[in-house]
Amino acid sequence: MSRIRLTYRLDDGREREIAVPPGVTVFDAASWNGIAVDSTCGGHGTCRKCGVRIAAGAAPPTSLDGRAYSPDRLRDGWRLACRAVAQEDLTVEVPPLTTRPKASTVGVGRQVILRPAVQKRYVELVEPTLKDQRSDLERLLDAIDDLEPAAGLAVLRRLGPVLREADWKVTAVIVDETLIDVEPGDTTGTAYGIAFDLGTTTVVATLLDLTAGTPVAAASRLNAQQPFGADVITRISATMMDASAASRLRDLAHETLADLAAEVCAEGGVAPGHVYEIALAGNATMTQLALGLDPEPLGVAPFIPSARAIPSLHAADLGVRVHPEARAAMFPALGAYVGGDIVAGLLASGMDRDRRVRLFIDVGTNCEIVLGSAAGLTATAAPAGPAFEGAAIRCGMRAAEGAVETVRLTPDTVELGVIGDTEPRGLCGSGLVDAVAELLRTGLLDASGRLATPDEAPAALAPRLTEVNGERVFVLRGDVYLSQRDVRELQFAKAAIATGWSLLLDETGTDVADVAQVLLAGSFGSYLSPANAVRIGLVPPLALPRIVSAGNVAGEGAKLALLSLRERTGADALLQEVRYVELSDRPDFNDLFITRLAFP
């Protein structure tokens, strides 16, 4: 079959030319060749985020293009990449992709006793003689009198040459109970680990100095699996429809982790070979995809993971290029939809050690909720959908430069907080919540979620209540607006979450007044206004000082696992200490969900 040539003009000025068979969409051709085109629906035409401009050649607009773009933009060549079918040579301009989303990367939130799995021992050995014919390994192990590590073939291959070249003065590198390397000279002050929070949308890496217990560098970027969909269900579906998708998703996860590892090492001035262990916290689907495990059973009842606890791995098993024998510690999962990221978050927040009753809410596409105290913890998961990530929202986008993150209405105007202090390009999750809460506060949105008409609004704000493609909207600024459908999307999301914590309260016999603290976890929780979360009914109606941001607690838990074996053991113990409640088979879920749709 003859091929056509597609030339992609990237935002950094580079051009990529590829050859593909006729009939391939511009989106698929880009994804196959590692060219990043923004998308949250996996190329199904529902998110309308994958806009590109056809600068040369012809790709006739589809009906979806007509709903996404004005006639002028269509004439200028703008198309949805997932619907633009290439039948001839094309030149495609690709808008900038957000590769560094806003993320919380703060330090460890509580003190721990520094006792990492990585240990180093400097020894000065006596050379062998005819009277002392102990093997090289025996000689080394005899000198390490406080540990009894085992050695593998890789270290045995290095042992003899290093001992002799270093004049028998070496440092043994031990992880858990395994000797992984022997280094010439005294390198006891050089030991590092990388903590990963492998999120569905954002991946965060923190390089830690294991000798001092301090962070050295941190970085975040979008999960490269994004072209396969914004949520775990879409990605699971991709593996069910295409046998090759699972391996591709695994490779993309490895690529993301490897790139972040290289970035934090470069920023911290640390040789990758001095990173001896990594720790990873991720939800069950992200973990299984990264390990190359079939995720299909997670997506269909009865929702069974391959394993709740993952055995010891090498960092190389996750594509992370650090020390060749570096180990990888994976957090266990409580269930298919309460994964290792939540176990890490519970560890970091210390919920299992606190006498107070606390409610932990990780707001996201799949919202995980845990209620309890040291007396016992109960967990569940609620399908909130991707609205908080900006997907399914008309002008939605991720929390990156140009995203509206705060909204304040006055009788005369609309005050916006925009990431990067630039002109607004869209609305991220916290901005969405703020906008709806402010419309409720000012009476421009009623409890049912209906937007007011211009006649019902103050004169200064009335022109902002208009229609776009026959749908009522409230214009925030320029082309950025909140639509009636956006409000409904938020209602569905917040109702699912509110139903989740309501059922946990019922399940445990806990009154709302007994909840001493609500922890809003994750990057989104870090920027969510507690007052507005209460106003829309996302969290229980408690005094605002009792609703706090917990930050990126999944990443915090991963750091704790690297810094302390004791904390790592505590994470494993949570498997037996947390009771999981499945909501999907609850007969009262739908009724309660419907009652939670309305705003308070």
TIMI-463007 format. One line per 8 residues: number of its first residue (from 0); for each residue x, y, z of C-alpha. Coordinates in nm, 2 decimals, padded with zeros to 4 digits. Example, Ala and Ser with C-alpha at 12.3 -4.5 7.8 and 13.67 -1.06 7.14 Angstrom:
<pts>
0	01.23/-00.45/00.78; 01.37/-00.11/00.71
</pts>
This chain:
<pts>
0	00.00/00.00/00.00; 00.13/00.34/-00.09; 00.20/00.57/00.20; 00.13/00.94/00.26; 00.36/01.18/00.45; 00.25/01.38/00.75; 00.47/01.67/00.86; 00.40/01.78/01.22
8	00.52/02.13/01.32; 00.58/02.13/01.70; 00.56/02.42/01.93; 00.94/02.42/01.99; 01.01/02.49/01.62; 01.10/02.14/01.53; 00.93/01.94/01.25; 00.86/01.57/01.24
16	00.79/01.40/00.91; 00.63/01.05/00.92; 00.49/00.81/00.66; 00.16/00.64/00.73; -00.11/00.45/00.53; -00.40/00.66/00.40; -00.70/00.66/00.62; -00.52/00.70/00.95
24	-00.63/00.98/01.18; -00.39/01.26/01.25; -00.42/01.18/01.63; -00.33/00.80/01.58; -00.04/00.88/01.35; 00.10/01.12/01.61; 00.05/00.87/01.90; 00.22/00.59/01.71
32	00.52/00.80/01.65; 00.56/00.96/02.00; 00.42/01.30/01.90; 00.22/01.44/02.19; -00.12/01.57/02.10; -00.34/01.68/02.39; -00.63/01.45/02.47; -00.83/01.33/02.77
40	-01.07/01.08/02.60; -00.82/00.86/02.43; -00.91/00.97/02.08; -01.29/00.89/02.10; -01.40/01.24/02.00; -01.57/01.33/02.33; -01.32/01.57/02.51; -01.26/01.80/02.21
48	-00.91/01.88/02.34; -00.70/01.75/02.05; -00.72/02.05/01.83; -00.46/02.09/01.55; -00.43/02.32/01.25; -00.40/02.17/00.90; -00.15/02.42/00.75; -00.12/02.24/00.41
56	-00.33/01.97/00.25; -00.70/01.89/00.30; -00.88/01.72/00.58; -01.26/01.79/00.54; -01.43/01.89/00.86; -01.66/01.65/01.04; -01.98/01.72/01.22; -01.78/01.71/01.55
64	-01.54/01.97/01.41; -01.84/02.20/01.34; -01.95/02.18/01.70; -01.60/02.24/01.83; -01.50/02.53/01.61; -01.65/02.85/01.46; -01.68/02.87/01.08; -01.38/03.11/01.07
72	-01.16/02.86/01.26; -01.27/02.58/01.04; -01.17/02.78/00.73; -00.84/02.85/00.90; -00.78/02.47/00.91; -00.86/02.38/01.27; -00.96/02.02/01.32; -01.00/01.76/01.60
80	-00.69/01.54/01.54; -00.89/01.23/01.63; -01.14/01.30/01.36; -00.91/01.43/01.09; -00.85/01.14/00.85; -00.54/01.18/00.64; -00.60/01.08/00.28; -00.31/01.29/00.13
88	00.01/01.46/00.24; -00.06/01.70/00.53; 00.13/01.96/00.73; -00.01/01.97/01.08; 00.06/02.24/01.34; 00.05/02.10/01.69; -00.03/02.35/01.98; 00.18/02.33/02.29
96	00.11/02.04/02.52; 00.12/02.10/02.89; 00.42/01.89/03.00; 00.47/02.04/03.35; 00.13/02.05/03.52; 00.10/02.22/03.86; 00.16/01.97/04.13; 00.23/01.96/04.50
104	00.58/01.85/04.58; 00.63/01.96/04.94; 00.86/01.79/05.19; 00.79/01.51/05.43; 00.52/01.62/05.66; 00.62/01.45/05.98; 00.94/01.33/06.14; 01.06/00.97/06.12
112	01.35/00.78/06.24; 01.60/00.76/05.95; 01.65/00.39/05.88; 01.65/00.34/05.50; 01.68/00.00/05.34; 01.99/00.13/05.16; 02.30/00.10/05.38; 02.67/00.14/05.31
120	02.97/00.00/05.49; 03.32/00.11/05.43; 03.58/-00.16/05.50; 03.96/-00.19/05.47; 04.04/-00.55/05.40; 04.36/-00.75/05.45; 04.50/-00.89/05.13; 04.48/-01.27/05.09
128	04.79/-01.48/05.15; 04.88/-01.85/05.12; 04.78/-01.87/05.49; 04.45/-01.68/05.44; 04.28/-01.81/05.13; 03.93/-01.70/05.21; 03.74/-01.60/04.90; 03.68/-01.24/04.81
136	03.32/-01.26/04.92; 03.40/-01.43/05.25; 03.67/-01.17/05.32; 03.42/-00.88/05.25; 03.13/-01.03/05.45; 03.35/-01.12/05.75; 03.44/-00.75/05.77; 03.07/-00.64/05.78
144	03.00/-00.76/06.13; 02.66/-00.61/06.18; 02.49/-00.74/05.87; 02.47/-01.08/05.68; 02.38/-00.98/05.33; 02.35/-01.22/05.03; 02.53/-01.15/04.71; 02.41/-01.21/04.35
152	02.60/-01.29/04.03; 02.62/-00.92/03.92; 02.81/-00.81/04.23; 03.04/-01.12/04.22; 03.14/-01.02/03.87; 03.26/-00.68/04.00; 03.39/-00.79/04.33; 03.74/-00.92/04.24
160	03.84/-00.64/04.01; 03.72/-00.36/04.24; 03.89/-00.50/04.55; 04.22/-00.52/04.37; 04.20/-00.19/04.19; 04.09/-00.01/04.51; 04.38/-00.16/04.72; 04.12/-00.36/04.92
168	03.95/-00.04/05.05; 03.59/-00.05/04.94; 03.23/00.04/05.03; 02.97/-00.23/05.03; 02.63/-00.12/04.91; 02.34/-00.32/05.07; 01.97/-00.29/05.01; 01.75/-00.48/05.25
176	01.96/-00.80/05.29; 02.12/-00.80/04.95; 02.47/-00.69/04.86; 02.41/-00.50/04.53; 02.75/-00.34/04.47; 03.11/-00.28/04.59; 03.25/00.06/04.52; 03.61/00.17/04.54
184	03.70/00.39/04.83; 03.47/00.55/05.10; 03.14/00.64/04.94; 02.93/00.61/05.26; 02.81/00.97/05.22; 02.66/00.91/04.88; 02.33/00.72/04.88; 02.01/00.83/04.70
192	01.66/00.71/04.63; 01.37/00.84/04.42; 01.01/00.85/04.54; 00.74/00.84/04.26; 00.38/00.93/04.28; 00.25/00.76/03.96; -00.08/00.94/03.91; -00.33/00.88/03.63
200	-00.28/01.24/03.51; 00.04/01.36/03.68; 00.35/01.18/03.78; 00.58/01.34/04.05; 00.93/01.23/04.14; 01.14/01.34/04.43; 01.51/01.26/04.47; 01.61/01.20/04.83
208	01.95/01.20/05.00; 01.91/00.88/05.21; 02.21/00.97/05.43; 02.05/01.30/05.55; 01.68/01.23/05.49; 01.63/01.54/05.29; 01.49/01.61/04.94; 01.74/01.71/04.67
216	01.52/01.77/04.37; 01.16/01.73/04.25; 00.99/01.73/03.92; 00.65/01.65/03.77; 00.50/01.59/03.43; 00.20/01.45/03.26; 00.17/01.07/03.25; 00.26/00.98/02.89
224	-00.04/00.74/02.89; -00.27/01.04/02.84; -00.34/00.96/02.47; -00.51/00.64/02.58; -00.76/00.84/02.80; -00.80/01.06/03.10; -00.92/00.80/03.34; -00.84/00.44/03.44
232	-01.15/00.29/03.28; -01.07/00.44/02.94; -00.72/00.29/02.96; -00.85/-00.05/03.07; -01.09/-00.04/02.78; -00.81/00.04/02.54; -00.63/-00.29/02.64; -00.96/-00.48/02.60
240	-01.01/-00.35/02.24; -00.65/-00.37/02.12; -00.41/-00.65/02.22; -00.11/-00.43/02.17; -00.23/-00.14/02.39; -00.12/-00.30/02.72; 00.24/-00.32/02.61; 00.23/00.03/02.48
248	00.08/00.16/02.80; 00.35/-00.02/03.00; 00.62/00.14/02.78; 00.47/00.49/02.82; 00.46/00.45/03.20; 00.83/00.34/03.19; 00.91/00.63/02.97; 00.75/00.88/03.21
256	00.93/00.73/03.51; 01.27/00.72/03.33; 01.24/01.08/03.21; 01.16/01.21/03.56; 01.44/01.00/03.71; 01.69/01.15/03.47; 01.55/01.50/03.53; 01.58/01.50/03.91
264	01.92/01.34/03.89; 02.04/01.61/03.66; 01.88/01.89/03.87; 02.03/01.75/04.19; 02.38/01.68/04.03; 02.36/01.32/04.13; 02.49/01.03/03.91; 02.21/00.79/03.84
272	02.43/00.51/03.95; 02.42/00.64/04.30; 02.04/00.59/04.32; 02.00/00.25/04.48; 01.63/00.23/04.55; 01.30/00.37/04.42; 00.96/00.37/04.59; 00.64/00.40/04.39
280	00.28/00.48/04.49; 00.01/00.45/04.23; -00.35/00.34/04.20; -00.41/-00.03/04.12; -00.46/00.03/03.74; -00.15/00.25/03.70; 00.06/00.00/03.90; -00.06/-00.30/03.70
288	-00.01/-00.12/03.37; 00.34/-00.02/03.47; 00.42/-00.38/03.56; 00.28/-00.52/03.24; -00.01/-00.70/03.43; -00.34/-00.75/03.26; -00.57/-00.47/03.39; -00.90/-00.61/03.25
296	-01.02/-00.78/03.57; -01.00/-00.44/03.74; -01.26/-00.30/03.50; -01.53/-00.56/03.53; -01.71/-00.70/03.83; -01.61/-00.83/04.08; -01.30/-00.60/04.02; -01.01/-00.82/04.12
304	-00.64/-00.70/04.11; -00.36/-00.94/04.01; -00.21/-00.90/04.36; -00.26/-00.67/04.65; 00.10/-00.68/04.76; 00.37/-00.67/04.49; 00.69/-00.87/04.55; 01.03/-00.72/04.55
312	01.14/-00.57/04.21; 01.43/-00.40/04.05; 01.40/-00.04/03.93; 01.48/-00.17/03.58; 01.15/-00.37/03.59; 00.98/-00.03/03.58; 01.21/00.12/03.31; 01.40/00.34/03.56
320	01.76/00.37/03.45; 01.95/00.42/03.78; 02.19/00.17/03.95; 02.15/-00.16/03.75; 02.07/-00.35/04.08; 01.86/-00.08/04.24; 01.55/-00.21/04.40; 01.19/-00.09/04.37
328	00.94/-00.08/04.66; 00.57/-00.08/04.56; 00.29/00.01/04.79; 00.02/-00.25/04.84; -00.34/-00.19/04.73; -00.65/-00.23/04.94; -00.86/-00.31/04.64; -00.91/-00.25/04.27
336	-01.01/00.12/04.33; -00.83/00.20/04.65; -00.47/00.14/04.55; -00.12/00.19/04.67; -00.14/00.57/04.64; -00.41/00.58/04.91; -00.21/00.34/05.13; 00.08/00.58/05.09
344	-00.15/00.87/05.17; -00.28/00.70/05.49; 00.08/00.63/05.59; 00.18/00.99/05.54; -00.12/01.14/05.72; -00.09/00.89/06.01; -00.47/00.82/06.02; -00.41/00.48/06.17
352	-00.23/00.64/06.47; -00.47/00.92/06.55; -00.74/00.90/06.81; -00.95/01.16/06.63; -01.20/01.05/06.37; -01.08/01.19/06.03; -01.22/01.18/05.68; -00.96/01.14/05.40
360	-01.08/01.24/05.05; -00.85/01.21/04.75; -01.05/01.41/04.49; -01.00/01.29/04.13; -01.15/01.09/03.85; -01.17/00.80/04.08; -01.23/00.95/04.43; -01.09/00.74/04.72
368	-01.24/00.80/05.06; -01.13/00.67/05.40; -01.30/00.73/05.74; -01.17/00.64/06.08; -00.91/00.66/06.35; -00.66/00.44/06.53; -00.96/00.24/06.64; -01.02/00.13/06.28
376	-01.04/00.26/05.92; -01.30/00.20/05.65; -01.24/00.28/05.28; -01.43/00.31/04.96; -01.41/00.45/04.61; -01.65/00.67/04.42; -01.66/00.72/04.04; -01.64/01.10/04.02
384	-01.55/01.12/03.65; -01.29/01.35/03.49; -01.45/01.69/03.55; -01.19/01.78/03.82; -00.91/01.72/03.57; -01.07/01.96/03.32; -01.21/01.68/03.10; -01.57/01.68/02.98
392	-01.58/02.06/03.06; -01.63/02.29/02.75; -01.34/02.52/02.84; -01.17/02.27/03.07; -00.80/02.22/03.09; -00.54/02.09/03.33; -00.39/02.30/03.61; -00.12/02.45/03.39
400	-00.02/02.80/03.27; -00.33/02.99/03.15; -00.57/02.79/03.36; -00.83/02.98/03.57; -00.78/02.85/03.92; -00.98/03.10/04.13; -01.30/03.29/04.06; -01.46/03.57/04.25
408	-01.78/03.75/04.16; -01.86/04.11/04.26; -02.18/04.30/04.16; -01.98/04.47/03.88; -01.72/04.22/03.76; -01.55/03.89/03.76; -01.20/03.85/03.92; -00.99/03.56/03.80
416	-00.68/03.40/03.93; -00.49/03.25/03.64; -00.19/03.02/03.67; 00.12/03.20/03.54; -00.06/03.54/03.55; -00.13/03.52/03.18; -00.45/03.56/02.98; -00.69/03.27/03.06
424	-00.69/02.98/02.82; -00.94/02.75/03.01; -01.08/02.64/03.34; -00.91/02.38/03.57; -01.07/02.19/03.85; -01.03/02.44/04.13; -01.15/02.72/03.90; -01.45/02.51/03.81
432	-01.55/02.46/04.18; -01.49/02.83/04.25; -01.70/02.94/03.95; -02.00/02.73/04.05; -01.97/02.82/04.42; -01.96/03.19/04.33; -02.26/03.16/04.10; -02.45/02.99/04.39
440	-02.34/03.26/04.64; -02.46/03.54/04.41; -02.79/03.37/04.31; -02.69/03.33/03.94; -02.72/02.95/03.99; -03.00/02.79/04.19; -02.99/02.47/04.41; -03.10/02.25/04.12
448	-02.80/02.37/03.91; -02.99/02.60/03.67; -02.81/02.90/03.54; -03.00/03.23/03.57; -03.13/03.42/03.27; -03.00/03.77/03.18; -03.32/03.92/03.32; -03.25/03.76/03.66
456	-02.89/03.89/03.69; -02.74/04.23/03.80; -02.71/04.47/03.51; -02.33/04.46/03.51; -02.32/04.07/03.49; -02.63/04.01/03.27; -02.43/04.03/02.94; -02.21/03.74/03.06
464	-02.52/03.52/03.07; -02.55/03.43/02.70; -02.57/03.13/02.47; -02.31/02.93/02.28; -02.44/02.68/02.02; -02.78/02.70/02.18; -02.65/02.63/02.53; -02.67/02.88/02.82
472	-02.33/02.99/02.95; -02.17/03.23/03.19; -01.87/03.41/03.03; -01.57/03.45/03.26; -01.34/03.63/03.01; -01.30/03.63/02.64; -01.36/03.28/02.50; -01.35/03.11/02.85
480	-01.69/03.03/02.98; -01.89/02.80/03.21; -02.17/02.62/03.04; -02.49/02.47/03.18; -02.36/02.12/03.09; -02.04/02.20/03.28; -02.25/02.27/03.59; -02.42/01.93/03.54
488	-02.08/01.75/03.51; -01.97/01.90/03.84; -02.30/01.81/04.00; -02.25/01.44/03.90; -01.89/01.44/04.03; -01.96/01.60/04.36; -02.27/01.39/04.42; -02.07/01.07/04.37
496	-01.81/01.19/04.62; -02.07/01.31/04.87; -02.26/00.98/04.84; -01.93/00.79/04.91; -01.86/00.97/05.24; -02.22/00.97/05.34; -02.24/00.59/05.31; -01.91/00.55/05.50
504	-02.06/00.76/05.79; -02.37/00.53/05.78; -02.16/00.22/05.76; -01.96/00.31/06.06; -02.23/00.47/06.26; -02.05/00.80/06.27; -02.22/01.14/06.29; -02.09/01.43/06.08
512	-02.03/01.63/06.40; -01.79/01.35/06.52; -01.55/01.41/06.23; -01.26/01.61/06.37; -01.09/01.68/06.04; -01.14/01.64/05.66; -00.81/01.59/05.47; -00.83/01.69/05.10
520	-00.56/01.49/04.94; -00.38/01.50/04.61; -00.26/01.79/04.39; -00.62/01.90/04.32; -00.70/01.90/04.70; -00.41/02.13/04.75; -00.57/02.41/04.56; -00.94/02.35/04.64
528	-01.10/02.62/04.85; -01.25/02.46/05.17; -01.53/02.72/05.18; -01.63/02.65/04.82; -01.60/02.27/04.87; -01.86/02.31/05.15; -02.07/02.55/04.95; -02.12/02.30/04.67
536	-02.17/02.00/04.90; -01.84/01.82/04.80; -01.74/01.78/05.17; -01.94/01.76/05.49; -02.07/02.10/05.63; -01.80/02.14/05.90; -01.62/02.45/06.04; -01.36/02.56/05.78
544	-01.06/02.52/06.01; -01.15/02.14/06.02; -01.11/02.11/05.64; -00.74/02.11/05.55; -00.53/02.04/05.25; -00.31/01.73/05.29; -00.11/01.80/04.98; 00.05/01.53/04.77
552	00.03/01.26/05.05; 00.09/00.97/04.80; 00.43/01.12/04.72; 00.49/01.19/05.09; 00.42/00.82/05.17; 00.66/00.71/04.90; 00.93/00.93/05.06; 00.86/00.78/05.40
560	00.90/00.43/05.25; 01.25/00.52/05.13; 01.36/00.69/05.45; 01.23/00.43/05.70; 01.19/00.06/05.69; 00.97/00.09/05.99; 00.73/00.31/05.80; 00.73/00.07/05.51
568	00.63/-00.21/05.74; 00.35/00.02/05.86; 00.22/00.05/05.51; 00.21/-00.33/05.47; 00.02/-00.36/05.80; -00.26/-00.13/05.66; -00.37/-00.42/05.44; -00.51/-00.59/05.75
576	-00.62/-00.27/05.93; -00.84/-00.11/05.66; -01.18/-00.25/05.58; -01.29/-00.19/05.22; -01.66/-00.12/05.13; -01.78/-00.17/04.77; -02.04/00.09/04.67; -02.14/-00.05/04.33
584	-02.36/-00.32/04.48; -02.52/-00.10/04.75; -02.90/-00.09/04.70; -02.91/00.26/04.86; -02.64/00.41/04.64; -02.86/00.54/04.36; -03.12/00.69/04.59; -02.86/00.87/04.79
592	-02.68/00.98/04.48; -02.99/01.15/04.34; -03.05/01.34/04.67; -02.69/01.46/04.66; -02.71/01.61/04.31; -02.87/01.93/04.43; -02.65/02.20/04.58; -02.70/02.27/04.95
</pts>
